[in-house]
Amino acid sequence: MTFDKQFYRNLIRISLPIALQSLMLALVAACDALMLGRVAQEQMTAVSLATQIQFVQNMFLSAATAAGAILGAQYWGKGDRRTLEDIFDLMLMFCGGVSILFFLACELCPGVLMSIFAEDAGLISVGNSYLRIAGWSYLITGVSQCYLAIMKVTERVKAGAAISSAAVVLNVILNAVLIFGLFGLPAMEARGAALATTIARIAELMICLVISSGQGYIRPAVSRFFGISRDLVKDFFRQCLPLMGGGLCWGIGFTSYTAIMGHMGVDAAAANSVAAVVRDLVCCMCNGIGSAAGIIVGNELGAGRLEQGKKYGIRLKNISYVIGFISTAIVLAVTPFVVNGVILTDRARDYLTWMMVIMSFYMIGRCVNTVTINGVLDGGGDTLFDLYSLIVCMWMVAIPLALCGAFVFHWSPLAVYACTCLDEVGKIPWVMYRVRKYKWVRDLTR
């Protein structure tokens, strides 16, 4: 934690815009929950469950953009713009294909998707109407995420944050207008939230295209779209596949948690939906630090300064604990305001109170692991570790416990929720051991 003016200046310069971008994105879900929570508990819960589809899609998109960011940060540190353009092409091809598949699933079989997360016919019906409209936004998201990822890597984080923030502001305004039917428009409720998201995503992509046309920005190399070197393709998928495996393990695991809570009754599902929104908002700070950690460490390693990259990685790992305890305090501080801020039944309100307390301890593990695994380790290309840790801690411990607690032993929803929070806290010692092995101190460039 030795004071280093240049290091902390870079950390703040990179992490704050990314944290703001993450916060603005989380605010969309928060506004959906709060606005629909003022309409009816069923509307809020159905949309929260339906958005799990996009959550799974984001696992694929995040794997591709994170792989591009890992390689891109090192090639940017090396000063190789041409290879960055080829990496951009690879991300666009992968994310475009994924987006088309999720769009078709939402348009052709939304009922099948909703039945995974809920048994209640009312929730499934509301979710169907949401997904048929929101599916169009899933088609666009993959492309815009590639542009935003390249902006972060190439030190255009302020531009990326500004674009995301503008899209979120538009989304929130349209949410209010379309959900409640302001200015003489009909009240569309859940369908209004879906339409607002779709319009905002279209605007986000348009702004990305306009800004990226400016001087100095990295753009896709259309002329080389199908002429990328085999070595770079191998390097990309060498990073992407473990990240995708880890992302899917984490994403499907988190979706399983939501599905388990969704089958424990409407009150438990509603409380879990609100708690998830708070969790995503509070995690924005560690998301920003984690992304900055990957860029800072990757820049140093790609430039050949391995010892400096190692030193920065250790320092960022220590900072993650500070962020974790701050996040715990924030969750406890906002609990009374959150519990009284949405319309819930008395039972759901009681569930939410204790879920917030449980989540406050979970935040320590979440922050440490986000910065250390997704930042420091991934910055040096050590992407397999995340997959291993998720298989053991989430899929061999937390999910079986939650399933048995919910459907075999019939524990209370709070006990089951506590099981879903075990994985992040439980793997901290393993993560610290992995950091000290220094396998992540590598130059990945050719």
N, C-alpha and C positions, 0 to 999 in steps of 0.2 A: 504493500500500500504506500510505498515511498512516493512522495510528491514529485511529479514529472509534468511540468507545465504543458509541454507539447503533446504528451500522451492524453492528458485530460481535456485539452482543447479539442483534439481530434475526436475523442470519445463523445464529448458533448455535441460537437458539430455534426457528427453522423447519427448519433442515437436519438437526439431530440426530434428531428424531423420524422424519423422512422417511428418513434413512439407516438408522435402526433398522428401519423398516418394510421397506425394500428388503432389508436384511440378513436379516430373518426370512423373507421370501419366498424368498430365495436359499438359505436353510438347508434348506428343504424339498427342493429339488433335490439339495443336498449330502447330506442324510440318505438320500434315495432311492438315490443313487449308492453311498454308503458301506455301507448296509445290504444292498443287493442285490449290491454288490461282495463282501460276505462270503459270499453264497450261491453265485453263479457269475458269471463274466465275461459270459456270454451274457445273463443276466437284466438286469444293469446296462446293457449296451450297448443292448439292445432298448428299454428304458424311456427311455433318453436320446434315442434316435432318435424314439420315439413322441411324446415331449413337444414335438417340433418343431411338431406340429400346433397345440398351444396357443400356441406361440411366434408362429406366423403369425396366429392369432386375436387375440393381444395387440397386434399391429400395428394392426389395425382399432380395437380398443378404446382403445388409447393415443392414436390420432389424435383420436378423439371427446372423450376426457377431457382431452387436452392443449389442444384448441381451446376446450373449456369453461373450462379453467383460465386460458388466456390472456385471454379476454374477462372471465371471472369475477374475476380479480385486478384488472383495471382498474375494473370496476364496483364491486367491494368497496372499492377505494381512493376511489371516487367516493361510496360510501354508498348505492347503489341496490340494495336487497334484492329488489324485485319482479322486476327483470330477471334477477337471479341465479336466482330460482325458474324463470323461463322457460328459462334456459340449462340448468338441471337437467333439465327436461322434454325438451329436445332431445337431451341426452346419453342419457337413458333410452330414447327411441325408437330411436335409432341403434344403441346397444349391444345392446338387446334383440333387434333383428332379426339382427344379426351372430351373436349367441350361438345363436339357433335354427338358423341355417344350419350352423354348425360341429357342433352337437349331432347334427343329422341325418346329416351326413357321417360322423361317427365311429360312429354306430349302423348305418348302412346299408352302408357300403363301407370298413371299416377296412383290409382287405387291400390295396385300391388305394392308400390313403394310405401304408401301410408300404412298399409296393414302390417308392415314390419314393426312399426313403432307404436301402434295403438290398436285396441280392440273396439273402442267405443265408435259406433256408427256416425255420431255427430262430428267427432274429431276427424274421422276419415273423410267425410263429405266436405268439410271446410278445407282440409289439407289438399284435396283434389283440385278444388277451384283455385287455390293458391299456386299449386305447382304448374298448372296449365299455362298460367301467365308468366310466372317467374322463370319457367324453363327457357324462355327467350333470353333472359339475362345470363343464364348459364352458358349460352352459346357465345356470348361476347366476352365474358370474363377472362377466358384463357388468353386471348390476344392482349388485352390491356395489362394483365399481370406480367407478361413478358416485357413490355415496355417499361413498366414500373421497376421491375427487377434490374434491368440494365441501367436505369437511371441511378439506382442506389449504388451499384458497383462502381460506376464511373463518376462518383462524387457529385451527382445531380440530385442529391437527396431532397433538397428544398423544393425542386421542381416536382418530384414525385409526390411529396407531402402536400404541395399546393393542389395538385390534380385530384388526389384522393379526397382532400378536404372539400374542394369545390363540389365533387360528386356527392359527398355525404350531406353537405348543406342542402343541395338540390333534393336529395332523397328525403331528408327530414321534412322539408317544406311540402313536398308532394305527398308524403305520408299523411300529414295533417289535413291537407286539402281533400285527398281521395278517401281516406279512412272515415272521416267525419262528414264529408260532403259539404265543404265550405264553398262560398261564392256561388251558391245555387246549384252546385253539382250534386248528383246522387251519392249517398253514403255507401261506399263499396266495401267497407270493413276489411276483411282479409284479402280480398281481391284488389283492393286499393293499395295495400302494402306491396303486393306483388308487382302491380303496374308501376308504382313509384320506383321500385328497385330497378325494373327493366329500363325505364327512361333514364335514370341516373347512370346506369352502366353504358348506355349508348353515348351519353354526353361525355363520360370519362374516356372512352375510346377515341372519340373525336378530338378531345383536347390533347390526348397523348400523341396522336398523329400530327397535329398542328405544331406542338412544341418540339417534337423530335425532328421536325424538318429544319430546325434552326442550326446555325453553324456550331460545330463542336460536338454535337450529339451523335451517339452511335446508333446507326439504323441497320435494318436487315439488308444483307447483300443479296438482292433478288437474282442477280446474274449468276451467283454461285450457290443458289438454293439447293440444287441437287448435285453439286460438285465439291462437297465438303470432304476433307481428307479422312481416310479410314482411321488414322491414329487419333484424330480429334473426336470422332464418333465413339471410338472405344473408350477414350478418357471420359467423355460425357456420360456414357452409360455405366462406366465403372463407378462413378459418383452417384448417378441417378438411381440405379437399381436398388442399392442398399437404402438410400433415402426413401424410395418409394415403398420398399418393404417395411421400413420403420414407420413411414407416414401412414401406410395402410393399417399396420398393427395398432398404431396409436389412434387413428381416425375411426376404424371399425370398432376398436375397443371403447372409445368414448361414445360412439353411436350405440354400442351395446349397453353401456351404462344408461343412456337416455331411454333405450327400449325397455330395459329392466324396470326403471322407475316409472315409465309410462304404463306398464302392466300392473303396477301396484295401486292403481286408483287415480282418479282425476286430481284429487288434492295433492298427492305426492308428486304427480307429473307437473302440476302448476307450480308448486314450490321449487322443484328442481329446475324448471324453466327460468324462473326469476334468478335463482342462485347462479345459473350458468351465465346469464347476462352480466351479473356483477363480477363473476370470475374473469370473464373476457375483458371487461373494462379495466380491472385492477392489473391484469397481466400485461397491459400495454407497455408499462415501464420496463419490465424484464424483456419483453419482445424487442424493444428498441435497443437495449443494451446487448442482447444476444446477437441481433443482426449486425450491430456495430462491431462486436467482438470478432465475428467471422471476417468482416471486411478488413479490420485493422491487422489481425493476425495473418490473414491471407496475403495482404499487401507486403508485409515484411518477409514472409516465407518465399513469395514469388520473386521478390527482389534479391533473394539469396542471403538475407540477414536472418539466419536461423536462430541464433542466440537471442537476438532482439525479439523475434516472434515468440520464442519460448518464454522470455521474461514478461512480455505483455500478456500472454495467455495465463500465466500464474496470477498476475495481478488482477485480471478480469475475473478469474475464479473466486478470488477473495472478495471482490466487489459484489459478486452475486449473493453472498450471504447478507450483506447490508441491505440490498434491494429486497431480499426475502423477508427480513424482519420489518422493514418499512411497509411492505405489502400486507403483512399480517395485521399490523396496527390499523391500516386503512380499512380493511374488511370489518374489523370489530367496531371501528368508529362509525361506519355508514350503516351498520345493521339496523338500528332503530328507524332511520329514515326510509330504508328500503322496505322494511316490513310493513310500514304504515303508508307506503306510497302507491300501492296497487290494490285493486279490489280482489280480495281473497276470502274464502270461507275461514272460520275460526281455526279449523283443523289445519288447513293449508298454511295459515299464518304461523301457527305453532311449529309446523314442520320447517318452514323457511327460517325462523329464528335460530333453531338448532343447526340447520344445515350451514348457515353463515358461520357459526362458531367452529364447526368441524372444518369448514373450508379455510378458515384463518390459519390453521396449522398446516394444511395442505399447501398453502401459498409459499411456505419456506422451501419445500422440496421442488415445487414448480419453478420458482425463480432460479434456484441453484442449477437445476438440470437444464433449463432453457439456455442460460448464458454459457454454461460449461459444455454441454453436449452439442447444442445447435449452433453455438458460437465458436468456442475455442477448438473443440475436437474437429468439428466439420470444417473449420477454417484451414486445417492442415490435411483434410481429406480422410480423417478417421471416421468414416460414415457407418461402418459396420457395427460399431459398438452400440449405437442407438437401437438397432434392430435386435441385437442380443438382449439388451437390458429390458426392452419392451416384451419380448417373448417370455422372459423369466418372470419379471415383476408384475406385468399386467395380465398376460394370458395364462400364466401358471399359478398366480396367486390371487390377484384382485378380482378378476372376472369369475373364476370358479367360486370364490367366497361369496360374491354378490349373487350369483345364480342360485347357489345352495341356500343362502340366507333368504332369498325372495321366494323360491318355489319349493324348497324341501323343508327347511326349518321354520319358514313363515315368520321371519324376524320383522321387527318394525321397519318402516321406510327409513328411519334415521340410522339404524344399524346397517342397513344395506347401503345407504349413501356413504357411511364411513368406510365401508369396504371398497367403494369405488375411488376413495382418496388415498388408499394405502400405497399404490405403486410409486408415486412420485417421492414420497418421504422415504420409503424402504430402500430405494436404490442409491441414495446419497453416498454411503460408504463405498459402494462399488464404483461410482463415478469418480470419487476422489482417488481411488487406487489407480484407475485408468489414466487419469491426468498425470500422475507421477511416473508412469511408464514412458511417457514422451514419444509414443508412436506417432503422434499428430504433428511432430516437428519435421515437416517434409516440404520440399519444393516440387510442385506438381507440373510445372511448365516444361515444354519441350524446347 
